[in-house]
């Protein structure tokens, strides 16, 4: 059981790394870090197409990573 969960965790982590690397940078430089977060928070720039898919896939993989890591921690204790 633990071995299967570890294999699933490795697959999810590799997928998460790949999806994050495929995403475009939202803003560049320090000025983008200051103003880009506010634009993203208030929804001035809507993600479309592939960017939206990659963003949602990142959230799903991150949630899966956390859940599987917690399960491994529970079973290994």
C-alpha positions as CSV (number, residue, x, y, z in Angstrom):
1,X,0.0,0.0,0.0
2,X,2.7,2.5,1.0
3,X,4.8,1.6,-2.1
4,X,1.9,2.2,-4.4
5,X,1.2,5.6,-2.7
6,X,4.9,6.5,-3.1
7,X,4.8,5.7,-6.8
8,X,1.6,7.8,-7.2
9,X,3.3,10.6,-5.3
10,X,6.3,10.5,-7.6
11,X,4.0,10.6,-10.7
12,X,2.0,13.5,-9.3
13,X,5.1,15.4,-8.4
14,X,6.6,15.0,-11.9
15,X,3.3,16.1,-13.4
16,X,3.2,19.1,-11.2
17,X,6.7,20.1,-12.1
18,X,5.9,19.7,-15.8
19,X,2.7,21.7,-15.6
20,X,4.3,24.6,-13.7
21,X,7.2,24.8,-16.2
22,X,4.7,24.9,-19.1
23,X,2.9,28.0,-17.7
24,X,3.8,31.5,-18.9
25,X,5.1,34.0,-16.5
26,X,2.4,36.4,-15.3
27,X,4.6,39.4,-14.9
28,X,8.3,40.2,-15.1
29,X,10.5,42.1,-12.7
30,X,9.8,43.8,-9.4
31,X,7.2,46.1,-10.9
32,X,5.2,43.1,-12.1
33,X,5.4,41.5,-8.7
34,X,3.9,44.6,-7.1
35,X,1.2,45.4,-9.6
36,X,0.7,41.9,-11.2
37,X,-0.7,40.5,-8.0
38,X,-3.3,43.1,-7.7
39,X,-4.4,42.7,-11.3
40,X,-4.6,38.9,-10.9
41,X,-6.5,39.3,-7.6
42,X,-9.2,41.6,-9.0
43,X,-9.5,39.7,-12.3
44,X,-8.5,42.3,-14.8
45,X,-6.7,39.7,-16.8
46,X,-8.8,36.6,-17.4
47,X,-6.9,33.4,-18.3
48,X,-8.1,31.7,-21.4
49,X,-7.5,28.5,-23.2
50,X,-4.3,26.7,-22.4
51,X,-3.4,29.1,-19.6
52,X,-6.7,28.4,-17.8
53,X,-6.3,24.6,-18.3
54,X,-2.7,24.6,-17.0
55,X,-3.8,26.8,-14.0
56,X,-6.6,24.4,-13.0
57,X,-4.4,21.3,-13.6
58,X,-1.8,22.8,-11.3
59,X,-4.4,23.3,-8.6
60,X,-5.7,19.7,-9.0
61,X,-2.2,18.2,-9.0
62,X,-1.2,20.3,-5.9
63,X,-4.2,19.1,-4.0
64,X,-3.5,15.5,-5.0
65,X,0.1,15.9,-3.9
66,X,-0.9,17.1,-0.5
67,X,-3.5,14.4,0.0
68,X,-1.2,11.6,-1.1
69,X,1.6,13.0,1.1
70,X,-0.7,13.1,4.1
71,X,-1.8,9.5,3.4
72,X,1.8,8.3,3.2
73,X,2.5,10.1,6.5
74,X,-0.5,8.5,8.2
75,X,0.3,4.9,7.0
76,X,4.1,5.1,7.6
77,X,4.0,6.5,11.2
